[in-house]
Amino acid sequence: MEGLASIRKINHYKGDNLMNIQKTKLAIGVAAGLGLLVASTGAMAINTGTDLNLTAKARAGGMAGAAYTMPQEASAAVFGNPATLTQFKGINMNFGASLLSLQAVEAKTSTVSTGDVRWSNTAHSDADNYIVPDFGFTYEVTPNLVLGTGLEVDALQGVDYRDDLVSFTSSGVFDVDFVIELISLNTNLAAAYQASEKLSIGASVTVGFGLAQLGTASTTSSVHDIGFGGSIGATYAIDNGIMSSLTVKSPVRYNFKNILHNDGDSSVHQDLTLEQPLEIIAGIALDDVLADGLLVEADVIWKNWANAEAYQDVHDDQFLIALGAQYKSGKWAYRAGYSFAENMLLNETNDTIGSFATIGSVPFTAEVVKTLQVSLLPVIWQHTITVGVGYNITETISMDAYAAYAFGEEYSTGSRPATVAFYKALNGGTEPGGDGNLESLELEAQVDYELMVGVGINLSF
């Protein structure tokens, strides 16, 4: 019972030639846009692919999202491991908001044509700032039964090159003004039951609302859909202050209808099915074990991108490690964390993406998909560090803040002669003009860094 009491105390601080040129521009714009939606992002969730996981919460954010075993706020329990709800006694509520900001998101294209004619262009994305809300609520029905609900942004990504076009040749034939955005809002209803002094089990139902647009400024529609999912979890107190956890989170699927105008004809559309992946998370936390007032948690997250609709064509399964710590001293709490994300880009892509048969009039091939996968800005985040602080204003009210910094990364495909086939396909089987017959293409991506900061208020009664 002493170990259980230690666990329970958390809640207290918790487009004739012109026509052909226009069609070529359209096809390339759609192609590049599609590649960015399923393989890359201009704004995204630090280093967890498109997913935010638990990184955009005032307390968990300061601990790099390590909150699947001993969460410190209601929303982290509701959207993380539902079994952890039993650690929140009485009534608990938290409100928060985070600003996700990127710096110097750049897409560089370099081409070489017959006669050693070289061309390079660097484009900058305007999709650089997003506000991410967070809300959680828990209610203790009986000493062994706790319910919870909340609202969060589960996934987020976007790029916008309308003001600074991505260009492939000096002729301007291949200038691309694409805009991509995906926002997934989730609301959960969760319940947890404390089966014994050491074991708690829980489950949640997820209703997701997805908003998306994909393509060039003249070809994409802003569409939305509702998806459903859920999660189950368990926690087990190994010893006094030592807790282990296991969580399984189901995919949430969105069917985005008429998201893309086909071949420049607004009466012909294509749909996209997009699925946020299955996740399995295992964790362990030590509270007051290494030192009084010190909580340390480590969570290992496996993301099944290889079986997630659309993502599976360009992404591989991925492991992430989140390490977080919190130290309490009087009314203050100090937090820090680090996370590492394994590379998720497939070495050999599939020969299509989602249910798309063509990009305009151009059929998909494995070569085209590979070009799209590594185009412009792949998912290249790997290392993130975080810090946070909290202050107990009263016994029931506390304020918290955090900052997360994802280190800048660069990625290059190297010179790829095979990409000539990509241009020939987009240009009706003939070599493109302008600078001459293209011989090679190199795609590079660079982000200086990504910063996420947030604040929140926690209430506990």
C-alpha positions as CSV (number, residue, x, y, z in Angstrom):
1,M,0.0,0.0,0.0
2,E,2.9,2.3,0.6
3,G,4.0,1.9,-3.0
4,L,0.5,2.6,-4.2
5,A,0.4,5.7,-2.1
6,S,3.6,6.9,-3.8
7,I,2.0,6.3,-7.2
8,R,-1.2,8.0,-6.3
9,K,0.4,11.2,-5.1
10,I,1.1,12.2,-8.7
11,N,-2.4,13.8,-9.0
12,H,-1.4,16.4,-6.6
13,Y,1.0,17.9,-9.2
14,K,0.3,16.6,-12.0
15,G,-2.1,22.6,-66.9
16,D,-0.8,23.2,-78.3
17,N,2.6,23.5,-76.0
18,L,1.2,25.9,-73.6
19,M,-1.4,23.3,-72.6
20,N,1.2,20.6,-72.4
21,I,3.4,22.9,-70.3
22,Q,0.5,23.6,-67.9
23,K,-0.3,19.9,-67.6
24,T,3.4,19.2,-66.9
25,K,3.5,21.8,-64.2
26,L,0.3,20.5,-62.8
27,A,1.5,16.9,-62.7
28,I,4.8,17.8,-61.1
29,G,3.1,20.0,-58.6
30,V,0.7,17.2,-57.6
31,A,3.6,14.7,-57.5
32,A,5.7,16.8,-55.3
33,G,2.7,17.6,-53.1
34,L,1.8,14.0,-52.7
35,G,5.3,13.1,-51.9
36,L,5.3,15.6,-49.1
37,L,2.1,14.5,-47.6
38,V,3.0,10.9,-47.2
39,A,6.8,11.1,-46.9
40,S,7.6,14.5,-45.5
41,T,6.5,17.6,-43.8
42,G,7.2,21.3,-43.5
43,A,5.7,21.4,-40.0
44,M,5.5,18.3,-37.9
45,A,5.6,16.9,-34.5
46,I,9.2,17.3,-33.5
47,N,10.6,13.8,-34.3
48,T,7.6,11.5,-34.3
49,G,6.7,11.6,-38.0
50,T,3.4,13.3,-38.4
51,D,2.3,12.3,-34.9
52,L,2.5,14.5,-31.8
53,N,2.2,11.6,-29.3
54,L,2.4,13.3,-25.9
55,T,4.9,16.0,-26.8
56,A,2.5,19.0,-26.9
57,K,1.5,19.0,-23.3
58,A,2.6,21.4,-20.6
59,R,4.1,18.8,-18.3
60,A,4.8,15.8,-20.6
61,G,6.3,18.1,-23.2
62,G,9.0,19.0,-20.7
63,M,9.8,15.3,-20.3
64,A,10.1,14.7,-24.1
65,G,6.7,13.0,-24.1
66,A,7.8,10.3,-21.6
67,A,4.4,10.0,-19.9
68,Y,2.9,6.6,-20.7
69,T,3.7,5.1,-17.3
70,M,3.4,7.9,-14.7
71,P,1.8,10.9,-16.5
72,Q,1.7,14.2,-14.7
73,E,-1.4,15.7,-16.2
74,A,-4.9,14.4,-17.0
75,S,-4.7,14.7,-20.8
76,A,-1.5,12.6,-20.9
77,A,-3.4,9.7,-19.2
78,V,-6.5,10.1,-21.4
79,F,-4.4,10.1,-24.7
80,G,-1.5,8.0,-23.5
81,N,-2.0,4.8,-21.5
82,P,-5.6,4.8,-20.2
83,A,-4.7,2.5,-17.3
84,T,-2.8,5.4,-15.7
85,L,-6.1,7.1,-15.0
86,T,-6.1,5.3,-11.7
87,Q,-3.2,7.5,-10.6
88,F,-5.5,10.5,-10.7
89,K,-7.8,10.6,-7.7
90,G,-10.6,13.1,-7.2
91,I,-11.2,15.5,-10.1
92,N,-8.3,16.6,-12.3
93,M,-8.3,19.0,-15.2
94,N,-5.7,20.6,-17.4
95,F,-5.8,23.2,-20.2
96,G,-2.8,24.0,-22.4
97,A,-1.6,25.4,-25.7
98,S,1.7,25.0,-27.6
99,L,3.3,26.9,-30.4
100,L,5.2,24.8,-33.0
101,S,7.6,26.8,-35.0
102,L,10.1,25.9,-37.7
103,Q,13.1,27.8,-38.9
104,A,14.6,27.8,-42.5
105,V,12.6,24.9,-44.0
106,E,14.2,24.6,-47.4
107,A,13.8,22.4,-50.5
108,K,16.8,22.4,-52.9
109,T,16.7,21.0,-56.4
110,S,19.8,20.5,-58.6
111,T,19.7,19.3,-62.2
112,V,22.3,18.6,-64.9
113,S,21.3,18.6,-68.6
114,T,23.1,17.8,-71.9
115,G,26.2,19.9,-72.3
116,D,26.8,20.0,-68.6
117,V,24.1,22.7,-68.1
118,R,23.6,23.0,-64.4
119,W,20.7,24.5,-62.5
120,S,19.8,24.7,-58.8
121,N,17.1,26.3,-56.8
122,T,16.3,26.7,-53.2
123,A,12.7,27.2,-52.1
124,H,11.4,28.2,-48.6
125,S,8.2,26.9,-47.1
126,D,5.9,29.5,-45.4
127,A,4.2,26.8,-43.2
128,D,6.2,27.7,-40.1
129,N,3.9,28.3,-37.1
130,Y,1.0,26.2,-35.6
131,I,-1.0,26.5,-32.4
132,V,-1.7,23.2,-30.7
133,P,-4.4,23.1,-28.0
134,D,-4.7,20.5,-25.2
135,F,-7.4,19.6,-22.7
136,G,-7.9,16.7,-20.3
137,F,-10.4,15.8,-17.5
138,T,-10.5,12.9,-15.1
139,Y,-13.2,11.9,-12.5
140,E,-12.9,9.3,-9.8
141,V,-16.2,7.4,-9.8
142,T,-15.1,4.9,-7.1
143,P,-11.7,4.3,-5.4
144,N,-11.0,1.7,-8.1
145,L,-12.7,3.3,-11.2
146,V,-11.7,6.5,-12.9
147,L,-13.1,8.0,-16.1
148,G,-11.5,10.6,-18.4
149,T,-12.0,12.6,-21.5
150,G,-10.2,15.3,-23.5
151,L,-9.3,16.9,-26.8
152,E,-5.9,17.1,-28.5
153,V,-4.2,17.5,-31.8
154,D,-2.9,14.0,-32.6
155,A,-1.1,14.6,-35.9
156,L,0.1,17.7,-37.7
157,Q,2.0,18.5,-40.9
158,G,2.1,21.2,-43.6
159,V,4.1,22.9,-46.3
160,D,3.4,26.0,-48.3
161,Y,5.5,27.0,-51.4
162,R,3.0,29.4,-53.0
163,D,5.2,32.4,-52.4
164,D,8.5,30.7,-53.2
165,L,8.2,28.1,-55.9
166,V,10.1,24.9,-56.2
167,S,11.9,25.0,-59.6
168,F,13.6,22.3,-61.6
169,T,14.9,24.3,-64.6
170,S,15.7,27.9,-65.5
171,S,12.9,27.9,-68.2
172,G,10.3,27.9,-65.4
173,V,8.4,25.0,-67.0
174,F,8.7,23.0,-63.8
175,D,7.9,25.7,-61.2
176,V,5.7,24.2,-58.5
177,D,3.4,26.1,-56.1
178,F,2.1,23.4,-53.9
179,V,0.4,23.5,-50.5
180,I,-0.1,20.6,-48.2
181,E,-1.7,20.4,-44.8
182,L,-3.0,17.6,-42.5
183,I,-4.5,18.2,-39.0
184,S,-5.9,15.4,-37.0
185,L,-8.0,16.3,-33.9
186,N,-8.8,13.5,-31.4
187,T,-11.3,13.3,-28.6
188,N,-11.1,10.4,-26.2
189,L,-13.4,8.8,-23.7
190,A,-11.4,6.6,-21.4
191,A,-11.8,4.4,-18.3
192,A,-9.5,2.6,-15.9
193,Y,-10.0,0.0,-13.2
194,Q,-7.6,-0.8,-10.5
195,A,-7.8,-4.6,-10.4
196,S,-5.4,-5.0,-7.5
197,E,-3.0,-3.1,-5.4
198,K,-0.4,-3.4,-8.2
199,L,-2.3,-3.8,-11.4
200,S,-4.5,-1.3,-13.3
201,I,-6.1,-1.8,-16.7
202,G,-7.7,0.7,-19.0
203,A,-9.3,1.4,-22.4
204,S,-10.3,4.4,-24.4
205,V,-12.4,5.1,-27.5
206,T,-11.1,7.7,-30.0
207,V,-13.1,9.8,-32.4
208,G,-10.8,11.7,-34.8
209,F,-11.6,14.6,-37.0
210,G,-9.1,15.0,-39.9
211,L,-8.7,18.1,-42.2
212,A,-6.5,17.9,-45.3
213,Q,-5.5,19.5,-48.5
214,L,-3.0,18.2,-51.1
215,G,-1.6,19.5,-54.4
216,T,-0.9,22.8,-56.1
217,A,-2.8,26.0,-55.3
218,S,-5.2,25.3,-58.3
219,T,-5.7,21.6,-57.9
220,T,-6.3,20.8,-54.2
221,S,-9.5,20.9,-52.2
222,S,-9.8,21.4,-48.5
223,V,-11.5,18.2,-47.3
224,H,-12.3,16.5,-44.0
225,D,-13.4,13.1,-42.5
226,I,-14.1,11.4,-39.3
227,G,-12.1,8.4,-38.1
228,F,-12.4,6.0,-35.2
229,G,-9.9,4.1,-33.0
230,G,-9.0,3.2,-29.5
231,S,-6.4,2.1,-27.1
232,I,-5.9,-0.4,-24.2
233,G,-3.2,-0.4,-21.5
234,A,-2.0,-1.7,-18.3
235,T,0.3,-0.6,-15.5
236,Y,2.0,-2.8,-12.9
237,A,3.7,-1.7,-9.8
238,I,6.9,-3.8,-9.6
239,D,8.0,-2.5,-6.3
240,N,7.7,0.6,-4.1
241,G,7.9,3.5,-6.5
242,I,8.7,1.4,-9.6
243,M,6.0,1.2,-12.3
244,S,5.9,-0.7,-15.6
245,S,3.4,-0.1,-18.4
246,L,2.2,-1.4,-21.7
247,T,0.0,0.4,-24.2
248,V,-1.5,-0.6,-27.6
249,K,-3.0,2.2,-29.7
250,S,-5.1,1.3,-32.8
251,P,-4.8,3.1,-36.1
252,V,-7.2,5.9,-36.9
253,R,-8.2,5.9,-40.6
254,Y,-9.4,8.9,-42.6
255,N,-11.0,8.7,-46.1
256,F,-10.4,12.0,-47.8
257,K,-12.8,12.3,-50.7
258,N,-12.1,14.4,-53.8
259,I,-9.0,15.8,-52.3
260,L,-7.2,16.1,-55.6
261,H,-8.4,17.4,-59.1
262,N,-7.1,14.9,-61.7
263,D,-5.3,16.3,-64.8
264,G,-6.5,19.8,-64.2
265,D,-10.2,18.8,-64.6
266,S,-12.1,19.8,-61.6
267,S,-14.8,17.3,-62.4
268,V,-12.4,14.4,-62.0
269,H,-11.2,13.7,-58.6
270,Q,-9.1,11.2,-56.7
271,D,-9.5,10.2,-53.1
272,L,-6.9,9.4,-50.4
273,T,-7.1,7.0,-47.5
274,L,-4.6,8.0,-44.8
275,E,-4.1,6.1,-41.6
276,Q,-2.3,7.1,-38.5
277,P,-0.3,4.0,-37.4
278,L,-0.7,1.3,-34.9
279,E,1.5,1.9,-31.9
280,I,2.8,-0.3,-29.1
281,I,4.5,1.4,-26.1
282,A,6.3,-0.1,-23.2
283,G,7.6,2.0,-20.3
284,I,9.1,2.0,-16.8
285,A,9.1,4.8,-14.2
286,L,10.9,5.3,-11.0
287,D,9.4,7.7,-8.5
288,D,11.4,8.6,-5.4
289,V,13.6,5.7,-6.0
290,L,16.9,7.3,-7.2
291,A,16.3,10.4,-5.0
292,D,13.5,12.0,-3.0
293,G,11.3,14.1,-5.3
294,L,12.8,12.6,-8.5
295,L,10.7,10.9,-11.1
296,V,12.5,9.2,-14.0
297,E,10.6,7.6,-16.9
298,A,11.7,5.8,-20.1
299,D,9.2,4.8,-22.8
300,V,9.9,2.8,-26.0
301,I,7.4,3.5,-28.8
302,W,7.0,1.3,-31.9
303,K,5.1,2.8,-34.8
304,N,3.7,0.4,-37.5
305,W,4.1,2.8,-40.5
306,A,4.7,-0.3,-42.8
307,N,1.0,-1.2,-42.5
308,A,-0.6,2.2,-42.3
309,E,-2.5,3.2,-45.4
310,A,-0.6,5.6,-47.7
311,Y,2.3,5.9,-45.3
312,Q,3.2,2.2,-45.9
313,D,4.3,2.9,-49.5
314,V,7.2,5.1,-48.4
315,H,7.8,4.5,-44.6
316,D,9.1,1.7,-42.6
317,D,8.3,0.7,-39.1
318,Q,10.0,3.0,-36.5
319,F,11.2,2.8,-32.9
320,L,11.4,5.9,-30.7
321,I,12.8,6.3,-27.3
322,A,11.6,9.0,-24.9
323,L,13.5,9.7,-21.7
324,G,12.1,12.2,-19.1
325,A,12.8,13.3,-15.6
326,Q,11.0,15.6,-13.1
327,Y,12.4,16.9,-9.8
328,K,10.1,18.5,-7.2
329,S,11.3,20.9,-4.6
330,G,8.7,22.7,-2.5
331,K,6.2,24.4,-4.8
332,W,8.5,24.0,-7.8
333,A,8.9,21.2,-10.4
334,Y,11.8,21.0,-12.8
335,R,11.6,18.8,-15.9
336,A,14.0,17.7,-18.7
337,G,13.9,15.1,-21.4
338,Y,15.5,13.6,-24.6
339,S,14.0,11.6,-27.4
340,F,15.5,9.7,-30.3
341,A,13.6,8.7,-33.5
342,E,14.8,5.9,-35.8
343,N,14.9,6.7,-39.6
344,M,11.6,5.8,-41.1
345,L,12.2,6.1,-44.8
346,L,11.9,2.8,-46.8
347,N,15.0,1.8,-48.8
348,E,12.8,0.4,-51.6
349,T,9.4,2.0,-52.0
350,N,6.2,0.5,-53.3
351,D,5.0,1.2,-56.9
352,T,2.1,3.4,-55.8
353,I,1.0,5.6,-53.0
354,G,-2.4,5.0,-51.4
355,S,-5.1,4.4,-53.9
356,F,-3.8,6.8,-56.5
357,A,-3.5,5.3,-60.0
358,T,-2.1,8.4,-61.7
359,I,-0.7,11.8,-61.1
360,G,-2.7,13.7,-63.6
361,S,-2.2,11.5,-66.7
362,V,1.1,10.0,-65.5
363,P,1.0,6.4,-64.1
364,F,2.8,5.5,-60.9
365,T,6.0,3.5,-61.0
366,A,8.3,2.4,-58.2
367,E,10.9,4.9,-59.6
368,V,8.4,7.7,-59.4
369,V,7.4,6.8,-55.8
370,K,11.1,6.7,-54.7
371,T,11.6,10.1,-56.2
372,L,8.6,11.4,-54.3
373,Q,9.7,9.8,-51.1
374,V,13.0,11.7,-50.9
375,S,11.7,14.9,-52.5
376,L,12.1,18.2,-50.7
377,L,11.8,17.5,-47.0
378,P,11.9,13.9,-45.8
379,V,11.1,13.1,-42.2
380,I,14.6,13.6,-40.9
381,W,14.2,14.6,-37.3
382,Q,16.1,12.4,-34.9
383,H,17.2,14.2,-31.8
384,T,15.1,16.4,-29.5
385,I,15.8,17.9,-26.1
386,T,13.3,19.4,-23.8
387,V,13.0,21.4,-20.5
388,G,10.1,22.4,-18.4
389,V,9.1,24.0,-15.1
390,G,6.0,24.0,-12.9
391,Y,4.8,26.0,-9.9
392,N,2.1,25.2,-7.4
393,I,0.1,28.4,-7.0
394,T,-2.2,26.7,-4.4
395,E,-2.8,23.2,-3.4
396,T,-5.2,22.7,-6.3
397,I,-3.9,25.0,-9.0
398,S,-0.5,24.9,-10.8
399,M,1.0,26.6,-13.8
400,D,3.4,24.8,-16.1
401,A,5.6,25.6,-19.2
402,Y,8.0,23.8,-21.4
403,A,10.2,24.1,-24.5
404,A,11.4,21.5,-26.9
405,Y,14.2,21.8,-29.5
406,A,14.6,19.4,-32.4
407,F,18.1,19.6,-33.9
408,G,18.4,20.6,-37.6
409,E,19.0,17.9,-40.2
410,E,20.0,17.7,-43.8
411,Y,19.2,15.0,-46.3
412,S,20.3,14.5,-49.9
413,T,19.4,11.8,-52.5
414,G,22.7,12.3,-54.3
415,S,22.7,12.5,-58.1
416,R,20.2,10.1,-59.5
417,P,20.3,9.4,-63.3
418,A,17.1,7.3,-63.1
419,T,15.1,10.5,-62.4
420,V,15.3,11.2,-66.2
421,A,12.5,8.6,-66.6
422,F,10.5,10.6,-64.1
423,Y,10.6,13.7,-66.3
424,K,10.0,11.7,-69.5
425,A,6.9,10.3,-68.0
426,L,5.6,13.7,-66.9
427,N,6.4,15.1,-70.4
428,G,4.5,12.5,-72.5
429,G,7.4,10.2,-73.1
430,T,9.7,12.9,-74.5
431,E,12.7,14.5,-73.0
432,P,11.9,17.9,-71.5
433,G,13.2,21.1,-73.2
434,G,14.4,24.3,-71.7
435,D,17.9,23.6,-70.5
436,G,18.2,20.6,-72.8
437,N,17.7,16.9,-72.1
438,L,18.0,16.3,-68.4
439,E,20.5,13.8,-67.3
440,S,20.4,13.8,-63.5
441,L,18.6,15.2,-60.5
442,E,19.6,15.7,-56.9
443,L,17.1,16.5,-54.2
444,E,18.1,18.0,-50.9
445,A,16.2,19.0,-47.7
446,Q,17.3,21.1,-44.8
447,V,15.8,22.4,-41.6
448,D,17.8,24.6,-39.3
449,Y,15.7,23.5,-36.2
450,E,12.2,23.1,-34.9
451,L,11.0,24.7,-31.7
452,M,7.9,23.9,-29.6
453,V,7.0,25.9,-26.6
454,G,3.8,25.6,-24.5
455,V,2.1,26.6,-21.3
456,G,-0.8,25.1,-19.2
457,I,-2.8,25.2,-16.1
458,N,-3.6,22.1,-14.0
459,L,-6.5,21.8,-11.5
460,S,-6.8,19.1,-8.9
461,F,-9.6,18.6,-6.5
